Amino acid sequence: MLLVSMTVLSACVAAGRPLRGNPHVERVGNAFRTERVGGGEDCSALCARDGRCESWSWRRCDGKCSLMASSAVRAWAAGGCTGESGTAAQLASAPQYTTVPLGWTAATGWLLNQLKIQADGQAGHLDLFWPDVMDSVWVGGTEDHAGAGHERGPYWLNGMVPCVAFLNASAAVEEPQAAEYLLQGLPAKLPHGTHTTAKRLHAASKRASVLAESVSDQVEKYVWYVVDHQLPNGWLGPDDGFGGAGNDYWSGWNMAVSLLQYADAHSGTAVAEACQTSVFRYLNVTYSRMLTTPLQSWSQVRYQDLVYIAQMLYDQNPLGQEQVLVDLMSLATEQGWSWNDYFNGYGRVTKFYPLMPNTDWNLFDHGVNNAMGTKAGAVGVRLGEGGRVNQSDFENMLHMQMKYHGQPHGVFSADECYGGRNLTRGIELCAVVEQMYSLEVSFHQFGDVKILDLAERISFNALPATLTPDMWQHQYLQQANEILAAYSVTPHVWWTDGDDSTGFGVEPNFGCCTANHPQGWPKFANNVLLMYTSTDGLPGIALAMYGPVSSTMKAGPLSGTQVNVVTEYPFGDNVNVTVTVPGNVQSMPFRVRVPGWATSAVLKVNGAVQPAKAGTMNEFVLKPGVTKFDLELNPEIRVEMGWGHGTTNAASVVRGPLLFSHGLEERTSVVKVWAPFNNTNVNITSDSVWNHALSFDPLNVAASFSFHRPGTPGALPFNISGYPVYITAKVVLLPSWMKRPDVMGAADEPAASPIFCKGNECGAEFEMNLVPYGATDLRIAAFPWVCTSANALSCFQGEHVSSKDTMLTVDYGSVDYGPFTSNLLGNDTMLFRTGDPGQKTMITVAPMIMDANKTLDAITIAYSYQTGYPGSSPGASFVVSLVNILTNATTVAYTSPVLTDYPYKIGGEFSPLVKSTAQINLAVTQPHRIVFHFDNGGRNLNIMTPVFFEMGWSS
C-alpha cells in the first residue's frame, strides 16, 4: 500500500460548491462525521458546508461519506471498494499576472523581424531536414531517441506553437508559394528579403523561404497527429518505457505545454477544449502511474514543470477536474527533487549545491535542470506549505546561482554542470531559454520587477549571442570571454561537456538545444504585455517587458481595448505606448514597469510628467478614450566590477539591459554541409588582438566611456556588423594577459584588478568600440581594468569588509583557490584541500578589509580540519596574514601548530572547532586581504568550509 502525505491547501473554494473528486485515491484518517450520500459531489458539498472539514472520501460500494479534519492519501486497494475523494481547498494563490491569450498580440518592428528570422532559419526548417523532428516517433517516425526521453519533437513544438501564433497575428503569412515546398520536397527559389552576412557561407538564395504559412503547416501536422494518436488510456506519444521506470514521464511534458499553448491560441473554441481534454487525459494517467511508480531521474529533478503544466490547465480550463490536478501537483512535489534543501545545504536530498566548479557530471548540478528548477518557487507557493519552495527560497536560488557561478550575460555558468565564475566557463543554450522561461513564470507569481530586469538581460545578451544573426546556426555553449568557437576543441576549458560544444551548427555536442532554443523569442514576446487584477478587483493590462507589439483584447471584460507599443528598445531608450479603452470599459488599470537601473527615467502620460519610480510597476487608472504613455528611460553607462572568480574583480560595461563587449573579427571554416538547404556547421576563429584592459576612474566613469547610436536595428537585429549602438571605451594593451597554456583556445582569467601599470606592463591608452554582446560570436565581455584615479584608494570602492562587519565567512565562492581541487565529504561538506605533500600553496580571500575611521584591533579565526597521508612527516601547518594590497606589507594574524591528528578517511571525523584570537591593532585605511599560506610538509590538509573570521574594531 502506497501512503503519501497530502498537504491541505489554504484558500477555500466557495462555500457549498461541490467539487468532483479524485477517483484514484482515498483519504484516510479519523473521520469526525460519516453519512451515506448519493455520490462524490454530494460528499464534496457536505464537506464544503462543514467548517471543520479539510478532506473527504466517498465509497461507491456502500455510499459512505467520511469527513476528516486531516488525512493522508493512498491508492484504493486493488479489488476492493473504490470511490473518490477530495479536499475542501484548492490552490492557495493565483498568479499576480497572466499572459494575454496567444493570437491577441502581434509583434511589430524589430521583434517581428526576429520571429521571422527564427521561422526562416534553422528552427523553421527542422521539420524539413533534421530526423529527430522530421521523423520523430511523436508523428509516426522512427527517430528522436536521445537525451532524457523522446524529447526533441516536444521541445521544438513548445517553441514553434507560440512563434506561429505571433507570426499569424502579425499578418506575416507571406509568399504562399512556400507551402508548395512542403508538398513537393524540393527547394523553392523564392524572393524573401532575408539578408545574409559575411559570416554566412551558405547563400540565402539556396534556401526555401519558410514563413508563417508553411511553419504553421508544420505545427498543425504535429499537434493533430499527437492528439489523434493519443492512446486509449490517455498517454501521449509512444508508451515504450524509454528512459526507464519513473523517468518516462518527462518526454510528454513539453508536448502537453505545446497543446495548452495551442489551446490558448484558440481560446474559447472546440479546438481549445479538445487540446485541453487531451492534456487532462495525459495528466490523469500520469498521476495514476505515479501512485505506484514514483518520479525518478530526469523526471524527478524536473518535477516543477509537471506541476506548472497542471497549474496551466487548472487556470485555463480544468474541465471540472480540479481535484485530480491539485492532487497531481502535490504528489509531484512530494516525489520531486527538493531544490530548497539542495540550495540551503540541508534536508532530505543526497546532493547539495556546489560552491565551485563541478568535476563530475550529475543530474542535480546540471545547468538545464537548475534553470528549470528556478521556477520551483513560483509553482510551489501556489501549493501553500505543501509546495516546499516560496518567494524567499526563489530569491535565494538566484543569489546562490550568481554568487558562485554568475556570468556577466545574466546566467550562471554550467558546462554542462555548474562551472564556477571563471569567465571562460560556458552556459548551455537550453539553460538560457529555460532560465528565461522560469523567470517569466516567476514574475507572474511574485511580481518583483528585479525578475524581469534579469530576464531582459538574458534575453538581449545570452540568447542572441549563442545564435547566429540569421538563426541558422547555434552553439551548445557560449562563454563571456570567448576567443574560439569550434568543433573538436581538446583539451578544453569546460569539464562536463564534449569537444564540439562551442562550434556553430545544427547539433553541436548534443541535439537538445537544436530543438529547445525556439521557445526563447516567442515566450519573450508573450511577456511584453500581461494581464492582472488590481487591488480594487479591476482587470488591467501591464507593460512588463519592452518590445514593439500591438494587442487587441478580443474577449472578456476588457474586450476591444487596444495597446500599441512602439520602441526600438533595447537599442533605443524610449518606449511609447498608446492605450485605447472602449466605451464598454468604465475604467481600466494600466501598469508600466520601470527597471531598477532606470533611476533617471521620465514618464509622461498625455504629455504630463508623472512619478516613475525605478524598480516598480507604476499604475494608472484609465477612462474610455486614448491615453499615451511616453517613457524615457535615460540609461547611464554602468561599469560593473566584481566579475570572475575570487580576486579577479573584472569589469563589464553595461547600458540599460545591454552588455557591451569587444567583438572580435571572425574567420569561418566549414566543418559540414547539410542537405538539402546547404546550411553548415562552422568553426569561427579570430586573429584579433583581444587582451586589453579597460582604463578608467571608478569615480568618473563618464570620462572614459561614451555612447553612440549611429542607426536603428536592421533586418537582422543582432547582426555582427552595422551595430545600431556602441560604446567607445578607453583601453590599454595588457601583454601579460595571455591564452591558457593547458587548454585549446581559451583566454586566461584576467589578472586581479585594479591594475596599476608599471614600466612596460601596459601599452599606450587608446579608444576601442564595444558592441552589444548579443551581436557577437567571439568577444571579451569582462575585462581587467587599470585605475586612472589620482587617489589610489578610490580604486577600491567595491564591496569590502569594514567596521560595520564583525564576521567574515570564507568559502570557495570568496577565495582564489589556485591549484586546489574540491572535495565533497559525505556529499555535503565543501573543503579547502591544500595541495599535495611537499607543496607550499596559498589561498587569497577575495573580500577586501578597509575602513577609513576605525582600527582592526583583533581578529579571531575559527576552523576545523583533517590531515592527509597518515604516518608521513613532518605534519602540515599554515599561516594566516593580512596583506596590504598597495604596499604588500604583511601582518601575521595566526600561525597554526604542526597538524598531524584527525587523519583523513571517508566519513572520517574532523577536528573540533579551533579558535584563536590575535591582537593586531592594524590600521586598514588602505585595502587589505586575508591570505592563507600552507606548508604541507609530508602531509596535507582538508579545511572544512566555511572558515570564520571575527573582527574586533576600535576607534
N, C-alpha and C positions, 0 to 999 in steps of 0.2 A: 504494500500500500504506500503510495507516494503522499507525503504530507509536506506542504509548503505553507509558510506564513502568509497571511493576507493583511495588508495594511488598510484600515478603514480610512477613507478619504474625508476631507473636512467640509467641502462645500455640498450642501444637501440639494437635492432636486426639489422641485415644488411639492409642497405637502399634498399627499393624496394621489400623486401621479404614479400610476402603475408602470413598472419597467419590465420588459421582457427579461427573463433570467438566462443564466448560462447553463446549457444542458450538459456540459462536460463534467461539472464538479458539483459537490455538495458542500455546504458549510457545516462544520462540526464544532460543537461547543455546548455550553449549558444553556438550554432554552428556558427563557423566563415565561414564555407563552406558547401554547400549542393548540391549534384548531384545525378542523377539517374544512378545506375550501375547494373550489372547483378547478383551480389551475394556478400556474405560476404567477400570472398577472394579478390574480386575487390575493395571493400571498404577498406579492410586492406592494400592493395597495395597503394591505393590513400593516405592513412594516412602516410604510410612509406615514400612516396616521398615528403611530405609536412613537412618542418621543424617545423612548428607551432603546428602540431597535436600531442596530447597526448592520445586521445581516439577517438573511432568511433562507430557508430551504423548504422546498415542496417536493413531496414524494408522490409519484404518479400511481403507485400500486394501491395506496390507501388514502390519498388526498391529504396527508398530514402536512400541515404548515407549521414550521418551527421558527420562532423569532428569538434572536440572540443579541446580547449586548457586545459580544466579541466572539470571534471564531477563527478557526483555521480552515484551510481549503484542501480538499482531497478529491481525487477522481472517484466517480461512482464505482462501486465494486462490480467487477465483471460478472454478469449473470444474475445480479441482484436487482433490487428495486432501484429504479432511476427516477429522475425528475429534472428539476432545475433549481438554481439558487442565485442569490444576488446580494447586493449591499444597498443601504439606504442613501448612499452618497456616490457621486461620480467624480469627475476631475476637480481638483482643488482650485484651479485658476485657469482662466482663459488667457491667451496671449494679449499683450497690450496692443500689438499691431498685427495686421494680416495683409497678405499681398492682394493687390487688385486682381480680379479674375483674368487669366490669360486671354488675350484677344481684345481686351478693352483698351489696352495701352499700345501705342505704336512707337517704335524707335524712330528717331529722325537724326539728321546731322551726322556727325562722326560715328555715333553709336550704331546707326543704321548701316553705315559703311562697314563697321566692324562685324556685324552679324552677317552681312552679305559675303564678306571675306571668308567667314567661317563656312558658310554654305557653299561657297565657290572653291574652298580649299580642301584639305585632307579630310576633315570631318564629313563634308557633304559628298565625298567620293568613296568612303569606306565600304558602303554597301554595294559598290560597283567593282571593287578590286581586292579588298582585304578579306581573306577567307573567314576570319573569326566574326565578322559582321555579315558579310555577303552570304556565307554558307553556314551560319550558326545553327546549332541544334534547336535554338528557340524558334526558328522558322523552317524547320524540317530538314536542315542540312546535317553535316557530319562534323563540323568544326566547333571551336570555342570550348576547349577542354584544358585551359591553362589558368593558373592563379588559384584563387580561393574557391573556385567553382566555375560554373558556366556563366561567367560574369561579364564578358565583353559585349555581347549583344545588349544586355540590360544597361550597362554603363553608357554605351553610345546613345541608346534611345532616351535615357534620362536627360541628356543634354539637347538632343535634337528635337524633342517634343516642344520645349519652350522656344527654341530657336525658330522653328517653323511657325509657331503661334505669333511671334513678334514680326516675322517677315510677312506673314499673311496680313496681319493688322496694319503693317506699314505699306501695304499695296505693292510689295516687292515681287509680285508674280510677273516676272519679265520673261521674254523670249520663250513662248510656248513651244517653239521647235525643240527646246532642250528635252522635253518629255519624250521625244522620239528616241532619244539616246537610250532611255531605259528599255524601250521595246526592241530596238534593233541591236543593242550591244555593240555599236560601232561609234568611234569618236565622231562628234559633230563639230564642224567648223562654224563657230558662231561668234559674232561680234559681242563682246561683253564688257569692254571698258576696264577690265582688271589690269592694273599697271604692274609690271614686273620691276624688279630691282636688279642691280648689278650682281647681287649675291645669288640670284635665281639662275640656275644653269639650264632650266627647262623653260621653254618659251610658252607663254600663255596661249598662243595660237594652237598649240598641240594638245590643249586640254578642252574637254567639253565644258561649257558653262552650266553649272547646276545651281540655279537659284530656287526661289521658294516653291515653284510648282513641282519640280522634279524631286526636291528634298521632301516635300510634302507627300509625294507618292511613296517614297521610301518609308516614311514614318507610318503612313496608313497601312502599308503592307505588313509591317511589324506588329502594330497594335492589333489589327484584326486577325492576323494569324494566331497570335498568342491567345486572344480571347476565344476564338472559335475552336482552338485545340486545348482548352483547359480540360484537365482530366475530370472524370465524373466525381471524384472525391474532393475536388476543388483545387488540387495542386496546380500551380502554374509552371509550365516548362517541363523538361524531361525529369521524371521521377526515378533517377537511376542511382541515387545514393552517392553521386560523385562528390568527393571531398570527405566522405566518411560520416559515420553516425554522429549526429549533433552538429555537424558542420555543413550539411547540405541545405540548411535554411537560407544561408546568405545569398545564394545565387538568385533567388526570386525577389529580393528586397528592392533592388533598383528597377526591376520590371514593375513592381507594384507602385512605386513612386511615379514611374512613367505613365501608368494607366490613370493614376489620380491627377497628374498634370493634364493629361488628355481630357479627362472628365472636367477639369477646371476650365479648359478652353472651350468646352461645350456645356457649360453650367446651365442647369435647368432643363436639359433635354433628355430624351430617352437614351441617347448615346452616352451621356454622362452617367446615368443610372446603371447602364449595362456595364460600364467600366468599374463603377463603384461596387456593384454586386460581385463582379469577378474578383476584385481585391478582397472583399469581405470573405468570400468562399475560401480564398487562399489563406487569409489570416486565421480563419476558423480551423482549417485542417492543420495549419502550423501550430496553433495553440493545443489542439488535441494531441499532436505528436510530442510536443514539449512536455506534456504531463508525464510521459514515460521515457522520452529521450531528450535530456536537457541540452541546452546550447553548449557547444564545445568550440575550441579553436577560434577561427576567424569569426564565426557566428557569435561566439561569446564576447569577444572584445568589441564587436560592432553592434552589440545589442541595442544601443541607444537609437540606431537607425530604424530598427524594428519598432521600437516604442514610438518614434516620431511618425512612422507610417500609420500606425494605429491612431495616433492623435490627428493626423491629417484627415483620415476617413471619418473620425469622430466629429471633427469640426465641419467637414464638407457635407457629409450625409451619412449618418451612422446606420441608416436603414432599420432603425428600431433595435439595434444590436449593441447598445452602449455597454451592457454588462460584459459581454464577451470581450469587447475591445479593451475595457478597463482591466479586466482580469488578465488579458494577454499582456498589457503594459506592465502590470505588477509581476507577473511570472517572469517576463523577460528581464526585468530589473533584478529580480531575485537570483536568476541564473546567470546574469551578465557579469562581466568584469567590473570590479569596483574601482572606477577612476579616482574616486575620492580617497580611498585608502592608499592607492598607488602613489598619488601626489603628496599625500600627507606623511607617508612613510610608516604607517602602522595599519593594523587591521587584519582582515582575513585573506588578503591577496598573497601570492607566493613570490612576487617580484615588486620592488619599489622603484620609483622614478630615479633615473640615473643622473648624477650631478656632473658627469663628464662623458666624453665620447664612448660609445659602445664599441667593444672589440668583437663581439659576437652578435649574430642575428638572433632576434627573438620577437615573438608576436607583440609583446607588451610595450617594448620601446620602439616599435615600428612607427615610422613617421605618419603614414596614412591612417593607421589605426588611431593614433593620438589626435590627428586632425579631425577625424570623425568623432572621437571622444570629447572634443571640445564642446559639442552640443549637449553632452550628458546633463549639464546643469539646467539647461533650458527645458529639456523634456522631463527631467526629474522633478523640478519644482512643481510641475502640474500634478504630480502624484502625491503631494504633501510629504510627510516624513518618509513614506514608503519609497520615494524617489531617490533617496540617499545622497543626492547632489543638489545644491542650491546655488543662489547667485554668488555668495561669498566663495564657495568652492570653485565655481566657474572662474571668478576673478583670480583665485589662487593658481588655477591651471595656467592661465595666460601669463601670470607673473613668473611662474616657475619655468615655463617654456622659454620665455625671453631672457630671464636671468642667467640660465645655464646653457642655453643653446640658441639664443636670439641672433638674428641677422638683420642688416640694415633694410632689406627689402620688405620686412614686416613679418616674415615667417621664421620659425625655428629651423635649424639645420637637422636633417635626418637623411642619411645616405647609405643605407635605407633605414637604419635605426639612428637614434639621436647621435649627432656628430659634434656637439660642443660649439663654442663660439669662435673657433678659428675661422678666418674669413675665406678660406678656400674649401670649407666643408659645404656639401651640397644639400639641396632640398628637391624632392621629387615633385614633378608636375601634378601628380594625383593629390599629393598633400596640399599643394597650393589651392586647387579648386575645392577640395574638401574643407580646408580651413576657411575659405571664403564662405562656403555654404553654412558651415557651423556658426560663423559669426553672424551671418544674416538671420539664421534661425534664433540665435541667442538675443539679438536685438529685438526681434518680435516679442520675446518673452520679457526681457528686462528693461528695454527702452533706454539704455545708457548710451549717450552719444559717443563715448570713447570706443565703443564696439564698432560703430560704423567708421570712425576715423581710421581704425586699424584695418577694417575690411577694405576701405578705399585705398589705403597704402599698398595692400597686397594686390588689389585689382589692377591698379595702374602701374605697378612695378614688377612684382614677381610673376604675374600671369603673362603679360606680353613679352617679358624678357626670355622666357623659355620656349617661345613660339617664334617662327619667322614672320616677317610682316604680312606675308600673304597666307599664313597659316597652313602651308603645305608641309612643313617640317616642324618637329619639336624635339626637345631634349628630354631625357629621363630626369637628369639632374642639372640644375643651374648652380652657379657659385657667385657670391657677391664680388669676389675678386677672381676673375676668370680670364686666363690668357691663352687657353687652348680648349677647343671643343671638338672632340674627335672620337672615332671608333678605335678600338684596340689600344687603349691607353693602359700601359702597365710598366712598372708598378704605379699605382695611382694613390692620390691623397685620401680618397674616401675608403672606408673599411668594409662596408657590408653590402656593396653593390658591385656589378660586373664591369669589365673593361670598356664596354661600349656606352657607358651611362651618359657621357656628355656629348656624343655625336648627335647631329641633327638628321632626322629622317622619319621613317614611318613607325618603326617599333624599336628604337634604341634600347638595349638592355632587356626590356620586357614590354609586352604589349598592353598592359593595363592602362597606361596614360594615353596611349593611342585612342582608346575607346572612351576614357573618362574625361579628358580635357574639355569636350564640347559643352559641359554644363557651366563653365566659368562665366562667359559673357552673357548668355541668356538669363541666368539667375541674377547676375548683377543688374541687368536691365529690369528685371521683375521686382527689384527692391528700390528703384528710384522713387516711385510713389507707393505709399502704403495707406491702408485704411485703419481707422481706430475709432474708439468711442470715448468721448471726452468725459471729464469728471461729472459733467452735468447730464450725462447719458445721451448726448447728441452724436450721431455718426459724423465722422470727419475724414479728411484726407491729409496726409503728411508728406512733405518733400523730405525724404530720408537721405538717399544718396543723390549725387548730382550727375545728370546725364541728360541729353536732349531727347525728350519724349513728348507725346501728345496723347491724352487719355480722355475718354468719354465714358461716364458711368452709364451702363446700359440697363440696369435693373436696380431694385431696392429703393430705399428712402432717398438716395442721392441721385436717382435716375435723371439723366440729362445734364448733370454737372460736367463741365469740361475743364481740364487742366492742361495748359501748354507750357512746356519748359524749354527755353531756348538758351543754350550755353555751349561754349567750347571747352568748358572745364573737363579735364584737369589742365588743359593747355591755356585756357582763358581764366580770368579771375572773377567774372561776373556771371550771375545766374538770374535770368529774367523769367518770371512766371506770370502767366495770365490765367486767372480763375474766373470762369463764368458760371454763376449759380442761377439755375432757372427759377421761375416764379413758384413752382410747386414745392420748393425747399425754402422754408421760412428763414432758417439760419443754419450755417454750417461752420464748424470749427476747422481751421486750417493751420497746420504746424509747419514751421520752417526750421530745419536743422542748421545750426551754426557750429562748425567744427571747433574743437578745443584749441586748435592752433590759430584760429582766426580772431585774434584779440583786437584787431583794428577794423573788424567788419562793420559795414554800414548797411542797414536795411531800410529801404523806403517802401511805403505802402501808399499807392496812388500819389507818389511824389513826396509824401511827408515822411521825414525820418522817424523811425521807431526804434525802441531799445532792441539790441541784438546781442544778447549775452553769449559769449563763446562757450562751447561745450554744453549747450542746452537745445531743447526743442522749444521754439518761440511760437506761442499760439495766438491766433486771431480768430474772431468770430465774424463771418462774412454774411451779408444780407444778399438777397437776389440782385443780380447785376454783375458787372465786370469789376474785378479787383486786380490791380497789377502790383506785383512784388518785384523790386529790383534789389538784389543782394550783391553788394560789392565786398568781396572777401579780403582784398588788400593784403595778401600774404607777404610775409617778410622772408628773406633768406635766413635759414637757420643752419648753424653748424652743430651737429650732434657729436659729442665726444663720448668715449667710453666703449666703442665697438671693438670687437676682438676679445680674446681671452686674457684674463689676468691683467697684467700691467700694460697691455698693448695700447689701450686708450686711443684707438684710431678714430679719425674724424670723417663723417659723412655730411654731404651738403644736401639740404632739403629745402624745398619751397612749396608751400601748400601740401598736397599729398604726394608730390613728385620727388623721388630721389634722383639726384644727378650724379653722373659718373663720367670718367674718362673713357669714351668709346674708342676701341682700337680698330684700326683699319684691318680689313679682312681679306684673306685669300682662301678660296674654296677649292676643294678637290673632290671629285665624285667617287664614292665608295660603291654605290649600287644604283641601278636604274630600274624602276618598277614599271611593268606593263599594266594597262595599256596607255597610261597617261604620261609616261616618261618623267614622273616625279622621282626625286633622287634622295638617297642618303649621302650626306656630305661631311667631310672634315672641314673645320674652319680654323685657320691659323693666322698669325699676325707677325709682321716684322716691326710693329710699332714699339717705340720705347715706352715702357709702362711704369717704370719705377720712379715716380715723382712724389714729392711731399707737398702738401698744401702749406702756404706761408701766410700767416695772419695773426692779428692781435685779438685774443678772445674778447677783449673789452671794446673792440671797434671792428666788428666783422664787416660792416658795410664798406670799409676802406679797401678790402681785399677781394670783394665779390660784387659783380653787377649782373643784373638780369636783363635778357633781351628777348623780344618777341618779333621775329622777322616775318612771320606768316601765320597761317591757320592750318589746322590738321587737314592733310590732304586725303587722297583716295585710300592710302594706306596710313592710318593714323599713327601707328608706331613704326614707321619706316626707319631704316638705318641711315638715311640721308635726308636732307631737306627738312631738318628738325623745325617744328613751329616755335619752339622755345629753347633757350640755352642759357647757361650762366658762365660768365668769364671769371676765372679764379687766378690768383697769383700762386705760382708753384716754383719749386726748385727741383733739380735732378738730385736723386739720392743714390749714388752709386753703390752704397753698402747694402741696399735692398735688392736682393737677387732671387733667382729661382731656387727652389729647394733642390738640393743635390740628390736626395734619396728617392725622389719620385719623378714621374714624367709630367712636364708641362704645368707646374703649379708654382705660383708666387709664394715666397716665404711669408710668414706672418710679419706684418710691418713692425719696425723697431718701436720700442716703448716711446710714447710721446708724452709731453712735448720734447722736441729736439732742439738743442742749442748748437747751431753749426759752428764747428771749429776747423780752422785750416781749410783743407780741401774736401771736407766731409760732404759739402753740398755744392751744387752748381749755382750759377747766377739765377736770380729771380726773373721769371718771365710770365706772361699770361697764357692761359690754356682755356679752351672752351670745354665745359662739362655739359653733357647732353642727357636727356631723360633716360634713366636706367632701362625702362621698358622698351626703348628703341635701340637696344644694343644686344649683340650676341657675345662679344668679348668686351670686357671692361674692368676697370678698377673703380669700386664704389666706396671703399673705406681706405683712407689714406693715413700714413704717418703725417705728422704736422710739425712745422717749425714755428715756434712762438717768436713773434717780432716785437712784443711789448718791451718798452724800456724798463719796466718793472718786472723782474723775473717772477715775483710772487703772483702777479696777475695771470700767469700762465697755468696756475694750479687752482682754478676756480670751480672745478667739478666737485662731485660729491666726495666728502672726506670726513674722517673722524675728528671731532673737536670736543670741547668741554661739555657740550650738550649730551655727549655719549659716554656712558660709563661701562659699556660692554661691547666687545667686538667678537663675533663668532666667525671662525675661519673654516671654510670647507673648499672643495675642489672648484666651486664657482668663483672663488675670490683669491685664487693664487695663480702664479705661473708655476706649473708643475714640471716644466723642463723634461727630463728624460724619463720621468717616472711613469709607471703604468698603474691602472686602477685595479684594485682587488675588491671583490664582493665577498664578505664573510657571512655565512649563513644567509646569503641572499639579501641582506638588508643593511649591513654596516659598511660605509664607504671609508676607505683608508688612504692615508698618505703612506705609500711604500717608498722607502728611502734609497732604493737602488740595490746594487749587488755588493757582496763583501769586497772590501778593499777600496770602494769608491768613496769619494768626498763629493757630496751633492748639496744642492740648496733649493729652497722654495722661497719665493718672494710673494708676500701678501699684497694684493692689489690696492685695497683702500689706503689712501694717504692719511697720515695723522698730522694735523696742523691747527693751531689756534693762536690768534694774534694777541690774546689778552691773558691767557692762563698758562701755567706751567704744568707739564705732566709730572706729577710728584711721585707716583708709584705705579707699577704695572704688575698684575698678577696673572700668571699663566696656569691653566688647568688642562690636563691632557691625560689620556690613557693609552697604553702601548702593549705590544707584544714584541719579542725578539726572535729573529730568524736564525737558522743554521745552529741549532743547539749543539753545545760542546765545542764550537770553534771559539778561538780567542784572537785578539782581545775583543771585548764587547763593543757595542756601538754607543755613541754619545752624540749630543748636539748642543748647539749654542743658538740662542735667540737674541738678535740685536735689533736696534733701531738705527737706520741708516738715513742720513740727510741726503735727499735726492740731489741737491745742488752742489754740495761740497764733498759727499761721500764720507763725511765724518761718522764714526760708528760708536754707538753706546751699547754695551752688553747689558741685557736685561735678565738673562737666565743662562746658566750652564748646567746641563744635566749631569748626573753621575754616569759612570760607565754602566750600561744596562745589559744584563745577561739573563735575568729571570723572565718568567711568563713566556716560555718558549712557544713558538707558533705551531699549531696543529689545527686541522679542520675542526671547526666548532670549539676551538680552544678558548681558554679564559684570557681576558685582558687584565691588565693591572687595575687596581683601584685608581680612582682619580688622583693624579699627582698635582698638587697645588704649590706654587712658590711665588712669593712676593719680593720684588726688588724695589728699593728706594732709589730713584734715578734723578729726580729734580732736574728734568730736561726741558729747556725752553724749545717749543716747537713752533716758533713763528715762521720758520721755513719748513717745507714739506718733508716728512719722514715716512719711511716704510719699514714694516717688520720683515726681517729676513731670518729664515732658519738655515743654519749650516750644519750638515750631517757628516760625521766621520764614522763610517760603518765598521771600521776595524775588520775583524774576521766574521762579522755578522751583518745584520741589517735590522731595520725596524718597520713595524706596522703601527702608525699613529692613527688612532681612531678619530674620525671627524664627526662633528666639528671640534676644533680646539678653541678654548675660551680665553679671552683676554679681558681682564677687568682693569679699568683705568681709574686712577685717583688724581684729581686735579686740585691745584691751589692757585690763588691769585698772585 
